[in-house]
Amino acid sequence: MSRKGVGIGAFDRSRVTSAHFASHGSTLRASNAQALQAQLSVFRTLLQQFATTHARDIRSDPSFRAQFARMCAAIGVDPLASSSRTATAGGWGTSSVWAQLLGKTVNDFYFGLAVKVVQVCNLTRGENGGLIGLREMHERLAQQSRRASVDGTTDEYTISPDDVRRAVETLKPLGGSYGMVRIGPKDYIRSVPRELNGDQAAVVEALEALGHVSVSLLRDNLGWLAARCRTAIDDLVACGMLWVDAQEATEYLYWSPSFMVDTDATTDTMAVAGPVRLG
């Protein structure tokens, strides 16, 4: 049985059908884009109303402020991100969402807090090699805030660890020098450009528990070869995150600078206060 070939008309019909589908798809995309734009406009209005109504709570309650920021993040709004559009053009303006919804005070709070984070990192880099715990950073900043309160120069904001974390995020435009790092169960602020590899992170985690490490300690507890232990230790010594203790007769010990500083401070305090009796 002979088979009839496909004529030119079939190709023409196919092109027409494809053109219809393309036109219909463009119409749907335009319609969906308009609907989405309308929904975003409604959302912006509601978000602004919510932020205006609860502005005092957002400013004064760090927990409420964190919940508001998480709500924004869940729907794709970064409160600290800037926009290139101007307010007169119907956009969000050139400042952040914080500044537009709550005034520049909240925006300035985070950037001012970021400046303080940088100052503390610079001040303590000789002690910790550029890796400071989030909790320690929060305690230092809270202490500064309490001193400012005594002097009568404080504002209405209470600093929380979440605020410190968001302040660090504002430092991303500076490059890779500042960022959050999680080692074991603890969060750190890194203020040096180099990243910790897995072995270095394991050594830092051991330092948190013991205050010091050695080649034999890492070898026995982590099951590493001596060369691997030595490499991780040497890398941390090179970047100032470990201090060498050559007083031991058997092998060198390597201490966390922050642990040594804290120990010295505790010893000085005990020397001033005198002996402590137990029981």
C-alpha positions in Angstrom: 0.0 0.0 0.0 1.4 3.3 -1.0 1.9 6.0 1.6 0.9 9.6 0.9 3.6 12.1 1.6 3.2 15.1 3.8 2.3 18.2 1.9 3.4 21.9 2.3 0.0 22.7 3.8 0.8 20.5 6.9 3.9 22.5 7.6 1.9 25.8 7.3 -0.7 24.5 9.7 2.0 23.6 12.2 3.5 27.0 12.0 0.2 28.7 12.5 -0.6 26.4 15.5 2.8 27.2 17.0 2.2 30.9 16.5 -1.2 30.7 18.3 0.4 28.8 21.2 3.2 31.4 21.5 0.7 34.3 21.4 -1.5 32.6 24.0 1.5 32.0 26.2 2.6 35.6 26.0 -0.9 36.7 26.9 -0.9 34.4 30.0 2.5 35.6 31.1 1.5 39.2 30.8 -1.7 38.5 32.7 0.1 36.6 35.5 2.7 39.4 35.7 0.0 42.0 36.2 -1.8 39.9 38.8 1.5 39.3 40.7 2.3 43.1 40.5 -1.1 43.8 42.0 -0.6 41.3 44.8 2.8 42.7 45.6 1.3 46.2 45.7 -1.3 45.0 48.2 1.3 43.2 50.2 3.5 46.3 50.4 0.6 48.3 51.7 -0.3 45.7 54.3 3.4 45.2 55.3 3.7 49.0 55.8 0.6 49.1 57.8 1.8 46.3 60.0 5.2 47.8 60.5 3.8 51.3 61.2 1.3 49.8 63.8 4.0 47.8 65.5 6.9 50.1 65.0 7.5 50.6 68.7 7.5 46.9 69.3 9.9 46.3 66.4 12.3 48.9 67.8 12.1 48.0 71.4 11.6 44.2 71.4 14.5 42.2 69.9 12.4 39.0 69.8 9.5 40.8 67.9 12.0 42.4 65.6 13.5 39.0 64.8 10.1 37.5 64.1 9.3 40.4 61.8 12.6 39.9 59.9 11.9 36.2 59.5 8.4 36.9 58.2 9.9 39.2 55.6 12.5 36.6 54.7 9.9 33.9 54.3 8.1 35.9 51.6 11.3 36.9 49.9 11.7 40.4 51.3 15.2 41.3 52.6 14.7 44.1 55.1 18.3 45.2 54.8 18.4 45.2 50.9 18.4 48.4 49.0 16.4 49.2 45.9 17.4 51.4 43.0 13.9 52.8 42.4 12.9 56.0 44.0 9.9 56.6 46.2 8.5 59.2 43.9 8.4 56.5 41.1 6.2 54.3 43.2 9.0 52.0 44.3 10.6 51.3 47.7 13.2 54.0 47.4 17.0 54.0 47.6 17.1 53.0 51.3 16.3 49.7 52.9 12.8 48.4 53.8 13.7 49.1 57.5 14.3 52.7 56.8 11.2 53.2 54.6 8.8 51.4 56.9 10.1 52.4 60.3 12.3 55.4 59.6 16.0 55.7 59.3 16.5 54.9 63.0 16.2 51.1 62.6 18.2 51.1 59.4 21.0 53.2 61.2 20.7 50.8 64.2 21.8 47.8 62.1 24.6 49.6 60.3 25.8 51.2 63.5 25.8 47.8 65.1 27.8 46.5 62.1 30.4 49.2 62.8 30.7 48.1 66.4 31.1 44.4 65.3 34.0 45.4 63.1 35.6 47.4 65.9 35.3 44.4 68.3 36.7 42.1 65.6 39.7 44.3 65.1 40.2 44.7 68.8 40.2 41.0 69.5 41.8 39.6 66.4 45.1 39.3 68.2 43.4 37.1 70.9 41.3 34.9 68.6 42.9 35.0 65.2 39.8 36.5 63.6 37.2 34.0 64.9 35.0 35.2 67.7 32.0 33.4 69.1 28.6 35.0 68.3 27.7 34.8 72.0 30.9 36.5 73.1 30.3 39.2 70.5 26.8 39.7 71.8 28.0 39.9 75.4 30.6 42.5 74.5 28.1 44.7 72.6 25.5 44.3 75.3 28.1 45.4 77.9 28.9 48.5 75.7 25.2 49.2 75.6 24.8 49.0 79.3 27.7 51.4 79.8 26.1 53.8 77.3 22.9 53.5 79.3 24.7 54.6 82.5 26.2 57.5 80.6 22.7 58.4 79.3 23.7 58.1 75.6 21.9 54.8 74.8 18.9 54.5 72.4 15.7 52.5 72.7 17.1 49.3 71.1 18.0 46.2 73.1 20.6 44.1 71.2 19.9 40.4 70.6 22.1 37.7 69.0 19.8 37.8 66.0 20.5 41.5 65.7 24.3 40.8 65.7 23.8 38.1 63.0 21.9 40.5 60.8 24.5 43.3 61.4 27.2 40.9 60.1 25.1 40.2 57.0 25.2 44.0 56.2 29.0 43.6 55.9 28.8 41.3 52.9 29.5 44.2 50.4 32.9 44.4 52.0 33.8 41.1 50.5 34.6 37.7 52.0 36.3 39.0 55.1 33.2 39.0 57.4 30.7 36.2 57.7 29.1 33.7 60.0 30.7 30.2 60.5 29.2 27.3 62.4 31.6 24.9 64.1 30.0 22.1 66.0 27.1 23.5 68.0 28.5 27.1 68.2 28.2 30.0 65.8 31.2 32.3 65.1 31.9 35.5 63.4 34.8 35.3 61.0 36.7 38.5 60.3 39.5 37.1 58.1 39.3 36.3 54.4 40.3 32.6 54.6 37.7 29.9 55.2 38.3 27.1 57.7 38.4 23.6 56.2 37.0 20.6 57.9 40.2 19.6 59.8 40.7 23.1 61.1 37.1 23.3 62.2 37.5 20.0 64.1 40.6 21.4 65.9 38.7 24.6 66.8 35.9 22.5 68.2 38.4 20.6 70.3 39.8 23.9 71.6 36.3 24.9 72.7 36.1 21.8 74.9 39.7 21.6 76.2 41.3 25.0 75.7 44.3 23.4 74.1 45.3 20.6 71.7 48.4 18.6 70.8 49.3 16.3 68.0 48.8 13.2 70.2 45.5 14.5 71.5 44.1 14.9 68.0 45.6 11.6 66.9 44.1 9.6 69.8 40.7 11.3 69.8 40.0 11.9 66.1 41.9 8.9 64.7 44.0 11.1 62.4 47.6 10.4 61.3 50.2 12.5 62.9 50.9 14.3 59.6 47.3 15.3 59.3 47.2 16.6 62.9 50.4 18.6 62.3 49.1 20.1 59.0 45.9 21.4 60.7 47.7 22.7 63.7 50.4 24.5 61.6 47.7 26.2 59.5 46.0 27.5 62.6 49.3 28.7 64.1 50.1 30.5 60.9 46.9 32.5 60.9 47.2 33.3 64.7 44.4 31.1 66.0 46.7 29.0 68.1 49.5 29.9 70.4 52.5 27.5 70.9 53.4 26.3 74.4 56.9 24.8 74.3 57.2 24.3 78.0 56.0 20.7 78.0 58.9 18.2 78.0 57.1 15.6 75.9 55.5 17.6 73.1 54.2 21.1 72.2 50.8 22.2 73.4 48.7 24.6 71.3 46.3 26.9 73.1 43.4 29.1 72.0 44.5 32.7 72.5 41.0 33.7 73.8 41.3 30.9 76.4 44.6 32.1 77.6 43.4 35.7 77.8 40.3 34.6 79.8 42.5 32.6 82.1 44.8 35.5 82.7 41.8 37.8 83.4 40.4 35.2 85.8 43.7 34.8 87.6 44.1 38.6 88.0 40.5 38.8 89.4 41.2 36.1 91.9 44.5 37.7 92.9 42.7 41.0 93.7 39.7 39.3 95.4 41.8 37.0 97.5 41.4 33.2 98.0 38.0 31.7 97.7 36.8 29.1 100.2 34.7 26.2 99.1 32.1 24.6 101.4 
